[in-house]
Amino acid sequence: MTAPTLVAELLDELERVVVGKRDRLQLITAAFLAGGHVLLDDVPGVAKTLIARSFASASGLGFSRVQFTPDVLPADVAGATVIDLRTGEPVFRQGPIFANVVLADEINRAPAKTQAALLEAMQEAQVSADGVTHRLPDPFFVIATENPVESEGTYPLPEAQLDRFLVRLSIGYPELDDEREIVRRRVVDGPAPELSPVAPGERLTALRSAVDRVHIEPVVADYAVAIARATRRQRDLAVGVSPRGTVGFVQMARAWALTEGRDFVTPDDLASLAVPCLAHRVVLSDQAWARGVRADDAITATLRQVDAPSWE
């Protein structure tokens, strides 16, 4: 089965329960193939949890959910060393982070130490406990959520942790017809159907190596670099995109091209992915923040300042 066919079947299965958000589902799938993590920044009730759980089910991967609250400790997430009462020996008891797909729900409610533990896991695919390193399952994919409206009892994610997410996106409210379909399915048809693993984890994981074979012309790679460097000169930004962000941007474009059925990246791929890949990696200047400028707006303005290469 070809990569586009496998991805299409996965998205079709996900749409059995997630209505009208195929473009978001494709972005999440591409982020998984690129080896990154996703931050869903949106209000409650727009299917963030449903998407994470459904992705794990349709891909045949192990799923775990961590509900963050201010009293959650690093050991509650990563695990801890305990004494086995039968043998009297210390053993490591794995936390919920030991899963292929981890939903980090309301991550901005976690205190700094817990966020730091999650950061190590996301970056290194490992956790440390009592001086011992424990490898996480492969693949390891974090889908984190945060509520942009409610601020009481939250701890804003620092730039260092935001930079670990390959993509940040919002799900958004459904269109009228889609919301009608959601109500019909839930009220008339009953509970959401159980999803089948149409793209078994080992096959979906194998596609990750195919991402590295997606070609990107030097002139197109230079376009990505030019966009990133332009953010560092953007007057509305105090901090631009890091080199790590540039590399992730290119890798995400390669994964996106694969989901589109191509083995090469186009400048349009980079332009369409700039906001979800880069907006969370920049910091607005005080003046821009006071004027109500959003990071998305600053990235869009940056794109207009960089000439795209000609492409045939």
C-alpha positions in Angstrom: 0.0 0.0 0.0 1.4 3.4 -1.0 1.9 6.2 1.6 -0.9 8.4 0.2 -3.4 5.5 0.2 -2.4 4.6 3.8 -2.8 8.2 5.0 -6.1 8.6 3.1 -7.5 5.4 4.8 -6.4 6.7 8.2 -8.1 10.0 7.6 -11.2 8.4 6.4 -11.4 6.3 9.5 -10.8 9.3 11.7 -13.6 11.1 10.0 -16.1 8.5 11.2 -15.9 10.3 14.6 -14.3 13.6 13.9 -16.5 15.6 11.5 -15.3 18.3 9.1 -11.7 18.6 10.3 -9.8 16.6 7.7 -7.2 19.4 7.2 -6.4 19.4 10.9 -6.2 15.6 11.0 -3.8 15.7 8.1 -1.6 18.2 9.9 -1.5 16.0 13.0 -0.7 12.9 10.9 2.1 14.8 9.1 3.5 15.9 12.5 3.5 12.3 13.6 5.3 11.2 10.4 7.9 14.0 10.9 8.7 12.7 14.4 7.3 15.8 16.1 4.6 16.7 18.7 1.4 18.7 18.5 -0.1 21.4 20.7 -3.8 21.9 20.3 -4.6 25.4 21.5 -8.4 25.8 21.6 -11.5 26.2 23.8 -13.1 23.1 25.5 -15.5 21.0 23.6 -14.1 21.1 20.0 -12.9 17.4 20.0 -9.3 17.8 21.1 -9.4 14.7 23.3 -11.5 12.8 20.8 -8.9 13.5 18.1 -6.0 12.2 20.2 -7.8 9.1 21.3 -9.1 8.4 17.8 -5.7 8.8 16.2 -4.3 6.1 18.6 -7.2 3.8 17.8 -7.0 4.2 14.0 -3.3 3.7 14.0 -3.2 0.7 16.3 -0.9 2.5 18.8 -1.0 2.4 22.6 -2.8 5.4 24.2 -2.5 7.1 27.5 -4.0 10.3 28.9 -2.5 12.6 31.5 -4.9 15.1 33.1 -2.7 17.9 34.3 -3.6 19.9 37.4 -1.5 22.1 39.6 -0.8 19.3 42.1 0.5 16.8 39.5 4.1 15.9 40.2 6.8 14.7 37.8 6.6 11.2 39.2 2.9 11.1 38.5 3.7 11.5 34.8 7.0 9.7 34.3 6.8 7.1 37.0 8.8 6.4 40.2 11.0 3.8 41.9 9.1 1.8 44.5 9.9 -1.1 46.7 8.5 -4.5 45.6 6.8 -5.9 48.7 7.3 -9.4 47.5 11.1 -9.2 46.9 12.0 -6.1 48.9 13.9 -4.8 45.8 13.4 -1.4 44.2 11.6 -1.5 40.9 10.6 1.3 38.5 6.9 1.7 38.1 6.1 3.3 34.7 3.9 6.4 34.6 1.3 7.1 32.0 3.9 8.7 29.7 5.0 5.2 28.7 2.7 5.0 25.7 2.9 5.5 21.9 0.3 8.3 21.9 0.1 10.5 25.0 -2.6 13.1 25.5 -1.2 15.8 27.8 -4.6 17.4 28.6 -4.5 21.0 29.8 -0.7 21.0 29.9 -0.6 24.6 31.0 -2.1 23.6 34.3 1.1 21.7 35.2 3.7 23.4 37.4 7.2 24.1 36.1 8.8 20.9 37.4 6.2 18.7 35.8 6.5 20.6 32.6 10.3 20.1 32.7 9.9 16.4 33.1 7.6 16.3 30.1 10.0 18.4 28.1 12.8 15.9 28.6 10.5 13.1 27.4 9.5 15.0 24.3 13.0 16.0 23.4 15.0 12.9 24.3 12.3 10.1 24.2 13.4 9.1 27.7 12.7 9.9 31.4 15.1 9.8 34.3 14.3 8.5 37.8 16.8 8.2 40.6 19.7 8.6 38.2 18.5 5.9 35.9 17.4 6.6 32.3 14.3 4.8 30.9 13.6 4.8 27.2 10.1 5.5 26.0 8.2 3.4 23.5 8.9 4.0 19.8 7.0 5.7 18.3 6.4 8.3 21.0 3.9 11.1 20.1 2.6 13.8 22.4 -0.7 15.6 21.6 -1.0 18.3 24.2 -3.9 20.6 24.8 -4.4 24.0 26.4 -7.3 26.4 26.9 -6.4 29.9 25.6 -9.4 31.5 27.4 -9.1 30.4 31.0 -6.0 31.7 32.9 -6.8 31.1 36.5 -4.6 28.3 37.9 -2.5 28.0 34.8 1.2 28.2 34.2 2.0 29.6 30.7 4.3 27.4 28.7 7.8 28.8 28.5 9.4 29.4 25.1 11.8 26.5 25.6 8.9 24.0 25.9 6.8 25.6 23.1 9.8 25.2 20.9 9.6 21.4 21.4 6.2 21.3 19.6 6.5 20.8 15.9 3.0 22.2 15.3 0.6 24.3 17.2 -3.0 24.6 15.8 -6.5 25.2 16.8 -9.4 22.9 15.9 -12.0 25.7 15.5 -15.8 25.5 15.7 -17.5 23.4 13.1 -19.3 24.7 10.1 -23.1 24.7 10.3 -23.7 21.5 8.3 -20.8 19.8 10.2 -22.3 20.7 13.5 -25.7 19.4 12.4 -24.0 16.2 11.4 -22.3 16.0 14.8 -25.6 16.4 16.6 -27.3 13.8 14.4 -24.5 11.3 15.0 -24.5 11.8 18.8 -28.2 12.2 19.4 -29.7 10.0 16.7 -27.1 7.4 16.1 -25.8 7.1 19.7 -22.2 6.8 21.0 -19.3 7.3 18.6 -18.3 4.0 16.8 -15.2 2.1 17.8 -12.5 2.7 15.3 -10.5 -0.1 13.6 -6.7 0.1 13.2 -6.7 0.7 9.4 -3.1 1.9 9.5 -1.4 -0.5 12.0 1.3 1.2 14.0 4.2 -0.6 12.4 3.1 0.4 8.9 2.5 4.0 9.9 5.8 4.1 11.7 7.6 2.7 8.6 6.4 5.8 6.7 8.6 7.9 9.0 11.6 6.6 7.1 9.9 7.5 3.8 9.8 11.2 5.0 13.6 11.3 4.8 13.4 10.2 1.1 11.1 13.1 0.2 13.2 15.5 -2.0 13.6 19.1 -1.4 15.4 21.3 -3.9 18.2 23.5 -2.4 16.3 26.6 -3.6 13.2 25.5 -1.7 15.2 24.7 1.4 16.8 28.2 1.1 13.3 29.6 1.0 12.6 28.0 4.4 15.8 29.4 5.8 14.9 32.8 4.4 11.5 32.8 6.1 13.0 31.8 9.4 15.7 34.4 9.2 13.2 37.1 8.3 11.4 36.5 11.5 14.5 37.6 13.4 14.3 41.0 11.6 10.5 41.4 11.9 9.8 44.6 13.8 6.8 43.1 15.6 8.9 40.2 17.0 11.4 40.3 19.9 12.5 36.8 19.3 12.5 35.0 15.9 12.5 31.4 14.9 15.4 29.3 16.2 17.6 27.0 13.9 15.8 24.1 15.5 12.5 25.6 14.3 13.9 25.9 10.8 14.9 22.2 10.7 11.5 21.2 12.1 9.8 23.4 9.5 11.6 21.7 6.6 10.9 18.2 8.1 7.3 19.0 8.5 7.1 20.2 4.9 8.6 16.8 3.7 6.0 14.9 5.8 3.2 17.1 4.5 4.3 16.4 0.9 4.2 12.7 1.6 0.6 12.9 2.9 -0.2 14.8 -0.3 1.1 12.0 -2.4 4.3 13.7 -3.6 8.0 12.8 -3.2 9.1 16.5 -3.3 8.5 19.7 -1.4 7.1 22.8 -3.1 7.3 26.5 -1.9 3.6 26.4 -1.4 4.0 23.6 1.2 6.3 25.9 3.2 4.0 28.9 2.8 0.9 26.9 4.0 2.8 25.4 7.0 4.5 28.6 8.2 1.9 29.7 10.7 1.3 26.3 12.4 5.0 25.5 12.4 6.5 28.9 13.3 4.0 31.1 15.1 4.4 29.4 18.5 8.2 29.7 18.2 8.4 33.5 18.2 7.9 36.1 20.9 6.1 39.4 20.2 7.6 42.7 21.0 6.0 44.8 23.8 4.8 47.3 21.2 3.2 44.7 19.0 1.6 43.0 22.0 0.2 46.4 23.1 -1.2 46.9 19.6 -3.0 43.6 19.7 -0.8 41.9 17.0 -0.9 38.1 17.1 2.0 35.9 16.4 0.1 34.4 13.4 -0.2 37.9 11.9 3.5 38.5 12.3 4.4 35.2 10.5 1.9 36.1 7.7 3.5 39.5 7.4 6.9 37.9 7.2 5.8 35.6 4.4 4.9 38.7 2.3 8.4 40.1 2.8 10.2 37.0 1.5 10.1 36.2 -2.2 9.2 32.7 -3.0 11.4 30.9 -5.6 9.9 30.3 -9.0 8.7 26.7 -9.4 7.7 24.6 -12.3 
